[in-house]
Amino acid sequence: MTGYMDIIKNLQGFAVTGKYFQKIGTALSGRLQPLLSGHLPVVYKLALLITGLIVLCSGALSGILVYGQVKIMEEQINDFGNTVVSHLAQSIQEPLLAEDRLAMGVLVSSLNAGQNVIGTEILSPAGMVLIGAGYSPFVSEDSSLGITPAEMIGRAEHRSRWSWQLHASDRTRIKVVSFISPISFENVTAGYALVTFSRKNLDRSMGKTIFSIAVATCMIIFMGIIMAYVLSKRISRPVNLFMEAIAAFDRGDYCYRFNERRRDEIGQLMDAFDQMAEGMTRKTQVEKALDRYLSPQIARQVMTDLDSVKLGGKLVRGSVLFADMVGYTGMSENMNPNELAATLNRFFSLITWAGELNKGTVDKYMGDCVMLVFGTPEKDSEHAFHAARCGLLISRLVDHENRQRVAEGLFPIEFRIGINAGSMLAGNMGSKEKMEYTVVGDTVNLASRLCTIAEANQIVVSREFHSQEKISRRLVAEKHNFMRLRGFECRVETFLLKDLVDEDQAGIEEQFKIISGAAAG
């Protein structure tokens, strides 16, 4: 009995030990927090959380059941023991008053023959053992209670139950419990009845009950772990789908769509994500379309800040290059439209690639003429050198293309180029309904005039362009002549650009290989 009273005390002390468990749990959670928050998948976090709740609830329920079962069994043994000892006290009144030891012995012996009763005694009011059978709880070799009959009788008014351990002959200890009840007749106490019970069967039954509860709890926890994992897997599935969608977006794949359809908040979030993906797809299509109609730099600027798309401009320093096809009018009369368009597109593609490699922007295509701008919309401190190198690269590409055309039996196509540098107005020009990014000013007009006076396969630049400190020593050029151009009061001194100095030749050669390889592919 003492062992199960200790169990009850331990169960009652869970509130105290819970504080220590709480401290341990706080320390563990602090150590596991980086793992739980950083590298553990959501499915395992949810599974651990749900499993923890199941274990906590199952443990609490098992503790309550064990505590309740122990308490019920203790109350049952108390009721049974008090009932048996009370019946013995009533039955032995007459033999005790008549001092009939034979009758008392028969009652004591018959009661002691029961399965759970291992000792019975009749005590006098002074604490003397009048008659007894079986084991005694008093001071002896078999008892561990350590109390005299007089001491037990002195406490009988306040305590009717005594738990102790019996030392058996096989050196084992048996848990027993004794119950005492006064033998009264007309408010006179004639003696006391004492009955001792073995707890062996009760402990066995209680052990089976606790074992059954423990097994049931373990099964519930095991099934709970499986259900927690399955449930967590299902709950975290939308998260995994969103992670796949985000990974697809990182790869630039905006065609990703959710195939799963739900009617809850996650389904609404999926629909919103699909709408966002549709918007991103349209935005990408618009950007690709703008890249075809506008230069990449301008298209990027428009898509980055739509609010900045408005009429107006600012004064910048840059360079302008005009490349005009020679003899276009006669060529157009002798070629069918499809062949003419293919020829124009072929050469315009080469010129566009040359401009992109030299940080130039195609401003516009004007029939058989291409206008390239350097130094705007993106600033370039070496815009003049890049414009010169671009012009030389265009001449090299056109010459290479013409050799292939002649080999195929086609007539060659010749270009003339004019380049100028200086201040110009750059910005969105036109109307609110239709506008384009371009550059205007005397610098642009002079570059156009230089292109018109150039002959086939010539690159004409102005003196202002050639005399710039940053590029004058890097260019190989010769004086052309002084010309009076329409719209300019003074004669304009011009130069013919022939090549770059040896140190810069490698750049043109590398760019030529890149474009010729791309064109051949």
Backbone torsions as a table, in degrees:
resi	resn	phi	psi	omega
1	MET	NA	-33.0	-179.2
2	THR	-62.5	-36.9	-179.2
3	GLY	-62.6	-42.7	-178.5
4	TYR	-77.6	-25.9	170.6
5	MET	-66.1	-34.5	176.2
6	ASP	-67.1	-37.0	177.3
7	ILE	-60.7	-43.7	179.7
8	ILE	-62.3	-42.9	179.3
9	LYS	-64.1	-38.9	178.7
10	ASN	-65.6	-40.4	178.3
11	LEU	-64.9	-37.6	176.9
12	GLN	-69.2	-24.8	-179.3
13	GLY	-87.4	4.3	178.7
14	PHE	-60.7	-32.4	179.9
15	ALA	-61.7	-34.4	179.4
16	VAL	-75.6	-48.3	-179.2
17	THR	-67.5	-22.9	177.9
18	GLY	-59.7	-31.1	178.1
19	LYS	-64.2	-39.8	178.5
20	TYR	-68.2	-40.3	177.0
21	PHE	-62.9	-35.6	178.9
22	GLN	-64.4	-41.6	177.7
23	LYS	-63.8	-42.8	178.7
24	ILE	-63.3	-43.4	178.9
25	GLY	-62.1	-38.4	178.0
26	THR	-64.7	-41.5	178.8
27	ALA	-65.2	-42.9	179.4
28	LEU	-65.8	-42.4	-180.0
29	SER	-63.7	-34.2	176.6
30	GLY	-64.6	-36.4	179.5
31	ARG	-76.2	-33.2	-177.5
32	LEU	-88.1	-9.1	-176.0
33	GLN	-57.9	-45.6	178.4
34	PRO	-59.0	-37.6	179.9
35	LEU	-69.5	-44.3	-177.6
36	LEU	-68.4	-30.6	-176.2
37	SER	-94.5	-16.7	-173.1
38	GLY	-107.8	-55.8	-166.6
39	HIS	-114.5	-7.4	-177.6
40	LEU	-88.6	128.3	179.0
41	PRO	-60.8	157.8	-177.6
42	VAL	-62.0	-36.7	-177.7
43	VAL	-60.7	-38.4	179.4
44	TYR	-75.4	-33.9	176.0
45	LYS	-62.4	-46.4	178.6
46	LEU	-64.2	-41.8	179.5
47	ALA	-61.5	-43.7	178.3
48	LEU	-63.9	-40.7	180.0
49	LEU	-64.3	-48.1	-179.0
50	ILE	-65.9	-41.1	178.6
51	THR	-62.6	-41.4	177.3
52	GLY	-60.1	-41.9	177.6
53	LEU	-64.2	-41.6	-179.9
54	ILE	-64.8	-45.2	179.2
55	VAL	-62.3	-42.9	179.8
56	LEU	-62.8	-47.4	-179.1
57	CYS	-66.8	-42.6	179.8
58	SER	-64.6	-43.1	178.4
59	GLY	-62.3	-43.2	178.8
60	ALA	-64.2	-42.1	179.0
61	LEU	-64.4	-42.4	178.9
62	SER	-63.1	-42.9	177.7
63	GLY	-60.3	-41.6	178.7
64	ILE	-64.9	-42.3	179.8
65	LEU	-64.7	-44.3	179.5
66	VAL	-63.2	-45.4	179.0
67	TYR	-60.8	-44.0	179.6
68	GLY	-66.1	-40.0	-180.0
69	GLN	-66.1	-43.3	177.9
70	VAL	-61.9	-42.5	-179.6
71	LYS	-65.1	-41.1	179.2
72	ILE	-63.5	-44.2	-179.1
73	MET	-65.9	-37.8	177.4
74	GLU	-65.0	-40.6	177.3
75	GLU	-65.3	-37.0	179.1
76	GLN	-65.0	-44.3	179.9
77	ILE	-68.3	-33.7	176.3
78	ASN	-64.2	-47.8	179.6
79	ASP	-62.1	-43.0	-179.0
80	PHE	-65.9	-45.2	-179.1
81	GLY	-64.6	-44.5	179.1
82	ASN	-64.5	-35.9	179.5
83	THR	-66.6	-46.6	-178.9
84	VAL	-62.8	-46.5	-177.9
85	VAL	-68.8	-30.8	176.8
86	SER	-68.9	-41.4	177.5
87	HIS	-64.0	-39.5	177.9
88	LEU	-64.1	-40.6	179.9
89	ALA	-64.5	-38.3	179.1
90	GLN	-71.1	-39.9	-176.2
91	SER	-70.9	-26.3	-173.6
92	ILE	-99.1	7.1	-179.5
93	GLN	-60.9	-53.7	-175.3
94	GLU	-65.0	-48.3	177.9
95	PRO	-60.2	-33.4	-179.0
96	LEU	-70.0	-44.0	-179.8
97	LEU	-68.3	-33.2	179.3
98	ALA	-84.8	-1.6	-178.7
99	GLU	55.4	38.5	179.4
100	ASP	-90.3	91.4	-175.2
101	ARG	-68.2	-29.5	179.8
102	LEU	-65.7	-45.5	179.2
103	ALA	-65.1	-40.2	178.6
104	MET	-63.6	-38.4	179.9
105	GLY	-65.3	-38.1	179.3
106	VAL	-64.6	-44.5	179.9
107	LEU	-63.4	-43.6	-178.8
108	VAL	-65.6	-42.8	-178.5
109	SER	-67.9	-41.8	-179.8
110	SER	-64.6	-37.9	178.3
111	LEU	-70.6	-36.5	-178.1
112	ASN	-71.5	-13.5	179.4
113	ALA	-80.3	-3.2	178.8
114	GLY	-66.5	166.5	-174.2
115	GLN	-69.9	-40.3	-174.8
116	ASN	-100.4	-15.2	-179.0
117	VAL	-84.8	122.4	-177.9
118	ILE	-115.8	-0.7	179.3
119	GLY	-166.1	139.3	179.2
120	THR	-141.9	136.7	-179.5
121	GLU	-144.3	148.8	173.8
122	ILE	-116.3	123.4	-176.3
123	LEU	-111.3	148.1	174.7
124	SER	-80.9	163.9	178.2
125	PRO	-58.7	-22.5	179.6
126	ALA	-86.6	-7.2	177.6
127	GLY	100.3	12.7	178.0
128	MET	-88.7	143.4	178.0
129	VAL	-81.0	110.8	-179.4
130	LEU	-79.1	-42.0	179.4
131	ILE	-159.7	147.6	-178.5
132	GLY	-159.7	163.7	178.5
133	ALA	-151.0	141.6	179.0
134	GLY	83.7	-155.0	-175.8
135	TYR	-81.7	146.3	179.6
136	SER	-116.3	141.4	-179.8
137	PRO	-81.7	-3.2	-174.6
138	PHE	-83.8	176.8	-172.1
139	VAL	-57.8	113.1	178.3
140	SER	-162.7	-179.3	178.6
141	GLU	-70.8	-24.9	-176.8
142	ASP	-89.9	-12.4	-171.7
143	SER	-107.8	146.6	173.9
144	SER	-118.4	10.4	-179.3
145	LEU	-73.3	-39.8	175.6
146	GLY	69.1	50.8	-179.1
147	ILE	-146.3	150.6	178.9
148	THR	-94.0	160.1	177.8
149	PRO	-59.7	-36.7	-179.6
150	ALA	-64.5	-39.6	178.8
151	GLU	-66.5	-38.1	178.6
152	MET	-66.4	-41.8	179.8
153	ILE	-65.2	-36.5	179.7
154	GLY	-63.8	-24.3	-180.0
155	ARG	-104.8	3.5	-174.1
156	ALA	-62.7	-29.0	-179.7
157	GLU	-68.0	-26.9	-176.4
158	HIS	-107.6	-17.0	-175.7
159	ARG	-144.8	121.7	-179.1
160	SER	-109.0	-4.2	-175.9
161	ARG	-124.4	136.7	178.8
162	TRP	-134.7	125.5	178.8
163	SER	-104.8	137.1	179.2
164	TRP	-155.8	177.8	-178.7
165	GLN	-119.0	137.2	-178.4
166	LEU	-100.6	130.9	177.7
167	HIS	-88.9	105.4	-178.2
168	ALA	-78.3	169.1	-177.6
169	SER	-67.5	-25.6	179.5
170	ASP	-89.0	20.4	176.4
171	ARG	66.4	18.5	174.2
172	THR	-98.0	160.0	178.6
173	ARG	-109.2	132.1	179.7
174	ILE	-112.5	129.6	178.2
175	LYS	-79.8	127.1	-178.3
176	VAL	-133.1	167.5	177.9
177	VAL	-144.1	136.5	-178.8
178	SER	-114.8	143.2	178.2
179	PHE	-123.7	138.0	-178.2
180	ILE	-123.6	142.6	-179.4
181	SER	-145.5	137.5	179.7
182	PRO	-71.2	147.8	174.4
183	ILE	-102.2	104.4	-172.2
184	SER	-115.6	146.9	174.9
185	PHE	-142.3	113.4	-178.0
186	GLU	52.3	55.8	176.7
187	ASN	61.1	19.5	176.8
188	VAL	-116.8	126.2	-178.6
189	THR	-85.3	113.0	-178.6
190	ALA	-91.3	-16.1	-179.5
191	GLY	168.4	-165.6	-177.8
192	TYR	-138.3	142.3	176.3
193	ALA	-105.0	135.4	-177.5
194	LEU	-129.4	124.7	180.0
195	VAL	-124.8	131.8	-179.6
196	THR	-112.2	130.6	-178.4
197	PHE	-114.8	147.4	173.2
198	SER	-88.9	139.0	179.1
199	ARG	-95.4	8.9	-173.7
200	LYS	-59.0	-52.6	-179.7
201	ASN	-66.5	-37.7	179.0
202	LEU	-65.3	-42.6	179.3
203	ASP	-65.5	-37.9	178.1
204	ARG	-63.5	-44.5	179.1
205	SER	-64.4	-40.0	178.9
206	MET	-67.8	-36.9	177.2
207	GLY	-63.9	-41.6	177.6
208	LYS	-63.3	-38.8	179.6
209	THR	-64.8	-46.3	179.4
210	ILE	-63.8	-39.3	178.7
211	PHE	-63.1	-42.1	179.1
212	SER	-63.1	-41.7	178.7
213	ILE	-65.0	-40.9	179.7
214	ALA	-64.2	-43.4	178.9
215	VAL	-62.7	-45.0	179.2
216	ALA	-61.6	-39.0	178.7
217	THR	-64.9	-43.0	178.8
218	CYS	-63.1	-40.2	178.5
219	MET	-64.6	-41.1	178.4
220	ILE	-63.2	-42.4	179.7
221	ILE	-65.1	-42.6	179.5
222	PHE	-62.1	-48.1	178.1
223	MET	-64.5	-34.6	178.5
224	GLY	-65.3	-37.5	178.7
225	ILE	-63.5	-44.1	178.9
226	ILE	-63.1	-46.9	-179.7
227	MET	-65.0	-35.9	179.2
228	ALA	-64.0	-41.9	179.6
229	TYR	-66.0	-45.7	179.7
230	VAL	-62.1	-45.4	-179.5
231	LEU	-64.1	-41.5	179.1
232	SER	-64.4	-38.6	178.0
233	LYS	-60.8	-42.2	-179.3
234	ARG	-70.3	-40.2	-178.7
235	ILE	-67.3	-39.4	-176.4
236	SER	-82.8	-6.1	-179.2
237	ARG	-58.1	-46.1	177.5
238	PRO	-59.8	-34.4	178.5
239	VAL	-63.6	-42.7	178.1
240	ASN	-63.3	-38.4	178.2
241	LEU	-63.7	-41.1	178.3
242	PHE	-66.5	-35.1	177.2
243	MET	-65.1	-39.2	176.1
244	GLU	-63.8	-40.2	179.4
245	ALA	-64.4	-42.9	179.4
246	ILE	-64.1	-40.2	177.4
247	ALA	-62.3	-39.1	177.1
248	ALA	-64.6	-39.2	177.8
249	PHE	-64.4	-38.8	178.4
250	ASP	-62.9	-32.0	177.7
251	ARG	-79.8	-4.5	-177.8
252	GLY	85.8	11.3	179.1
253	ASP	-92.7	95.5	-179.8
254	TYR	-91.4	9.1	178.6
255	CYS	-89.5	0.2	-179.6
256	TYR	-66.7	132.4	178.3
257	ARG	-137.1	150.5	177.3
258	PHE	-81.9	125.3	177.3
259	ASN	-83.9	-25.4	-178.3
260	GLU	-76.6	138.1	178.3
261	ARG	-119.1	126.1	-179.1
262	ARG	-127.4	160.8	-178.6
263	ARG	-113.3	21.6	178.9
264	ASP	-114.4	-168.0	-177.4
265	GLU	-63.6	-34.4	178.3
266	ILE	-65.1	-37.6	176.1
267	GLY	-62.3	-39.8	176.6
268	GLN	-64.1	-38.7	178.3
269	LEU	-66.1	-38.0	177.0
270	MET	-63.5	-42.6	178.3
271	ASP	-62.3	-41.7	178.2
272	ALA	-63.9	-38.0	178.8
273	PHE	-65.5	-41.2	178.4
274	ASP	-62.8	-40.0	177.7
275	GLN	-64.5	-39.6	177.3
276	MET	-64.3	-41.3	178.2
277	ALA	-62.8	-38.7	177.3
278	GLU	-63.3	-40.6	177.2
279	GLY	-65.0	-39.5	177.8
280	MET	-65.6	-36.9	177.8
281	THR	-63.1	-45.4	178.8
282	ARG	-64.1	-39.5	178.7
283	LYS	-61.7	-42.0	178.9
284	THR	-63.7	-40.8	178.7
285	GLN	-64.1	-39.1	177.9
286	VAL	-64.9	-41.9	179.6
287	GLU	-62.3	-41.9	178.7
288	LYS	-64.1	-39.5	178.6
289	ALA	-66.0	-41.3	178.8
290	LEU	-64.6	-36.6	178.2
291	ASP	-61.5	-27.0	179.4
292	ARG	-82.6	-34.8	-178.0
293	TYR	-92.3	-23.5	179.0
294	LEU	-124.2	166.9	174.4
295	SER	-70.6	153.3	-178.9
296	PRO	-56.8	-37.1	-179.3
297	GLN	-65.4	-44.4	-179.1
298	ILE	-69.2	-41.9	178.7
299	ALA	-60.9	-41.0	178.5
300	ARG	-64.0	-40.6	-179.6
301	GLN	-66.5	-38.5	-179.6
302	VAL	-67.2	-45.6	-176.6
303	MET	-72.4	-27.7	-179.1
304	THR	-72.5	-41.8	-176.4
305	ASP	-137.5	89.3	-178.5
306	LEU	-67.3	-27.0	-179.0
307	ASP	-68.9	-20.7	-178.3
308	SER	-82.8	-4.7	-179.4
309	VAL	-79.0	94.5	179.1
310	LYS	-153.5	163.0	-178.2
311	LEU	-66.5	145.3	178.0
312	GLY	137.3	169.6	-179.7
313	GLY	-159.3	177.6	179.0
314	LYS	-142.0	156.3	-178.1
315	LEU	-81.1	125.6	-179.3
316	VAL	-133.0	165.7	172.3
317	ARG	-108.0	129.9	-177.9
318	GLY	-162.2	-171.6	179.5
319	SER	-127.4	150.7	-179.1
320	VAL	-128.8	137.5	178.5
321	LEU	-126.7	129.3	173.9
322	PHE	-113.3	128.7	175.4
323	ALA	-120.4	115.3	-173.6
324	ASP	-117.8	136.2	179.1
325	MET	-77.5	132.5	-178.7
326	VAL	-87.5	135.1	176.8
327	GLY	71.5	31.1	-177.8
328	TYR	-67.2	-38.0	-176.0
329	THR	-62.1	-48.9	179.1
330	GLY	-66.3	-35.7	180.0
331	MET	-65.1	-39.2	-178.2
332	SER	-68.4	-26.3	179.6
333	GLU	-76.8	-24.1	-176.0
334	ASN	-102.4	2.5	-178.8
335	MET	-123.5	147.3	175.5
336	ASN	-74.7	158.3	-174.2
337	PRO	-57.0	-41.4	-177.8
338	ASN	-65.4	-42.1	179.7
339	GLU	-67.4	-38.8	178.6
340	LEU	-64.2	-44.2	179.0
341	ALA	-63.0	-41.3	179.9
342	ALA	-63.6	-39.5	179.6
343	THR	-66.7	-45.6	178.0
344	LEU	-59.8	-46.8	-177.9
345	ASN	-63.7	-36.0	179.6
346	ARG	-62.9	-49.5	-178.6
347	PHE	-72.0	-37.2	178.1
348	PHE	-63.4	-34.6	177.7
349	SER	-64.8	-42.1	178.2
350	LEU	-62.4	-42.9	179.8
351	ILE	-65.6	-39.9	179.7
352	THR	-63.3	-44.3	178.3
353	TRP	-62.1	-40.8	178.6
354	ALA	-61.8	-41.3	178.3
355	GLY	-65.2	-42.1	-179.0
356	GLU	-64.0	-39.8	179.4
357	LEU	-67.3	-19.6	-179.6
358	ASN	-111.9	25.6	175.9
359	LYS	62.1	31.1	177.6
360	GLY	-100.5	159.5	-178.8
361	THR	-122.6	131.0	174.9
362	VAL	-72.4	113.9	180.0
363	ASP	-78.2	-47.2	179.2
364	LYS	-166.7	159.6	169.5
365	TYR	-107.0	126.4	-177.3
366	MET	-121.9	84.7	-178.4
367	GLY	66.1	-107.1	179.9
368	ASP	-102.4	14.2	-176.2
369	CYS	-121.6	144.7	178.0
370	VAL	-120.7	136.1	178.2
371	MET	-114.6	121.7	178.9
372	LEU	-114.0	141.5	-179.7
373	VAL	-120.7	139.0	-179.8
374	PHE	-125.7	136.8	179.1
375	GLY	96.3	-1.7	177.0
376	THR	-157.9	145.9	4.4
377	PRO	-75.1	-14.1	176.6
378	GLU	-97.5	131.7	-176.9
379	LYS	-65.8	144.5	179.4
380	ASP	-148.4	113.5	-177.1
381	SER	-69.5	-19.5	179.7
382	GLU	-112.5	37.8	-176.6
383	HIS	-60.1	-38.3	-177.5
384	ALA	-66.2	-44.2	179.1
385	PHE	-64.3	-41.5	179.2
386	HIS	-63.9	-37.5	177.6
387	ALA	-64.8	-42.2	178.5
388	ALA	-64.1	-45.4	180.0
389	ARG	-65.2	-36.2	177.2
390	CYS	-62.9	-44.0	178.8
391	GLY	-60.4	-43.8	177.7
392	LEU	-65.3	-37.8	178.5
393	LEU	-65.9	-39.4	177.9
394	ILE	-61.3	-44.3	178.5
395	SER	-60.1	-41.4	179.0
396	ARG	-65.0	-41.6	-179.6
397	LEU	-68.4	-41.9	179.6
398	VAL	-64.0	-40.9	178.8
399	ASP	-63.7	-41.8	178.3
400	HIS	-64.5	-43.0	179.5
401	GLU	-64.7	-38.9	-178.7
402	ASN	-67.1	-35.2	177.2
403	ARG	-62.5	-37.6	176.9
404	GLN	-69.5	-38.3	179.0
405	ARG	-64.6	-44.6	178.8
406	VAL	-61.6	-39.6	178.0
407	ALA	-63.0	-29.5	178.9
408	GLU	-89.6	2.0	178.6
409	GLY	86.3	17.8	179.7
410	LEU	-104.2	157.5	179.7
411	PHE	-80.2	150.2	-178.9
412	PRO	-74.8	156.0	176.9
413	ILE	-112.8	127.9	-177.8
414	GLU	-113.9	147.3	179.7
415	PHE	-125.2	152.6	170.8
416	ARG	-123.2	145.0	-170.5
417	ILE	-130.8	137.9	173.0
418	GLY	-126.1	135.4	-177.0
419	ILE	-132.1	139.4	175.7
420	ASN	-147.0	158.4	178.9
421	ALA	-136.7	151.5	179.2
422	GLY	156.6	-162.3	-179.7
423	SER	-82.9	144.4	-179.9
424	MET	-155.3	159.5	177.8
425	LEU	-94.3	120.2	-178.2
426	ALA	-118.1	135.1	178.4
427	GLY	164.0	-168.8	179.9
428	ASN	-84.9	119.0	-178.9
429	MET	-116.5	147.5	178.2
430	GLY	132.5	-132.0	179.2
431	SER	-130.6	173.6	179.5
432	LYS	-64.5	-31.3	-179.0
433	GLU	-76.4	-35.5	-178.6
434	LYS	-147.6	126.9	-178.8
435	MET	-143.6	165.5	175.0
436	GLU	-147.6	151.6	177.5
437	TYR	-84.8	123.8	-178.4
438	THR	-154.6	177.6	176.9
439	VAL	-123.4	144.1	179.6
440	VAL	-138.0	161.1	176.7
441	GLY	136.4	177.4	-178.8
442	ASP	-61.9	-35.4	179.4
443	THR	-60.2	-42.6	-179.8
444	VAL	-68.5	-43.5	-179.0
445	ASN	-62.5	-40.0	-179.8
446	LEU	-66.0	-39.6	177.6
447	ALA	-62.0	-38.5	177.8
448	SER	-66.2	-41.2	178.9
449	ARG	-66.1	-39.4	178.3
450	LEU	-61.7	-35.8	178.5
451	CYS	-66.8	-37.0	-177.1
452	THR	-71.1	-29.4	-178.7
453	ILE	-87.9	-11.2	-179.9
454	ALA	-72.9	150.0	175.6
455	GLU	-95.6	176.2	-178.2
456	ALA	-57.3	133.6	177.2
457	ASN	66.8	20.0	176.4
458	GLN	-105.8	147.8	173.1
459	ILE	-119.3	110.1	-176.2
460	VAL	-104.7	129.9	177.7
461	VAL	-126.8	159.1	179.4
462	SER	-83.9	164.7	177.9
463	ARG	-63.8	-39.0	179.3
464	GLU	-60.1	-37.5	178.5
465	PHE	-68.7	-46.1	-174.9
466	HIS	-69.9	-30.5	-173.9
467	SER	-87.7	4.5	178.8
468	GLN	-63.7	137.8	-173.5
469	GLU	-62.3	-34.9	-174.6
470	LYS	-72.3	-23.2	-173.1
471	ILE	-124.5	-10.4	-173.5
472	SER	-58.9	-35.4	-178.7
473	ARG	-85.9	-5.0	-177.7
474	ARG	-103.6	-5.6	-177.0
475	LEU	-106.5	144.8	169.9
476	VAL	-106.8	107.1	-174.9
477	ALA	-141.8	161.0	177.4
478	GLU	-133.3	150.4	-179.5
479	LYS	-64.0	140.5	179.9
480	HIS	-100.0	-80.3	173.9
481	ASN	-172.2	174.9	174.2
482	PHE	-92.1	133.4	-178.8
483	MET	-132.2	144.8	174.1
484	ARG	-98.0	117.8	-177.2
485	LEU	-105.5	146.7	-179.7
486	ARG	-64.0	131.3	-179.9
487	GLY	94.2	-5.7	-179.4
488	PHE	-122.1	127.9	-176.2
489	GLU	-68.8	-45.7	-177.0
490	CYS	-93.2	156.3	174.9
491	ARG	-69.1	147.9	-175.8
492	VAL	-108.3	126.0	176.7
493	GLU	-83.9	131.5	-176.3
494	THR	-122.0	160.1	178.3
495	PHE	-131.0	151.4	173.1
496	LEU	-99.6	119.8	179.4
497	LEU	-81.5	121.5	-176.2
498	LYS	-103.3	-42.9	-173.5
499	ASP	-170.4	-177.8	173.3
500	LEU	-107.0	160.5	177.0
501	VAL	-65.4	165.7	-173.5
502	ASP	-58.0	-35.6	-177.3
503	GLU	-63.1	-26.6	-176.6
504	ASP	-103.6	2.7	-179.1
505	GLN	-67.1	-33.1	-177.0
506	ALA	-61.5	-34.4	-179.7
507	GLY	-63.7	-44.6	178.8
508	ILE	-64.7	-41.4	-179.1
509	GLU	-62.2	-41.8	179.6
510	GLU	-65.1	-44.1	179.5
511	GLN	-66.1	-36.2	178.7
512	PHE	-62.7	-41.8	179.3
513	LYS	-64.7	-38.8	-179.8
514	ILE	-62.8	-49.4	-175.0
515	ILE	-72.0	-42.4	-179.4
516	SER	-63.8	-36.5	176.5
517	GLY	-66.6	-42.5	178.4
518	ALA	-66.1	-39.4	-179.6
519	ALA	-67.1	-36.8	179.5
520	ALA	-69.9	-34.1	179.3
521	GLY	-73.3	NA	NA
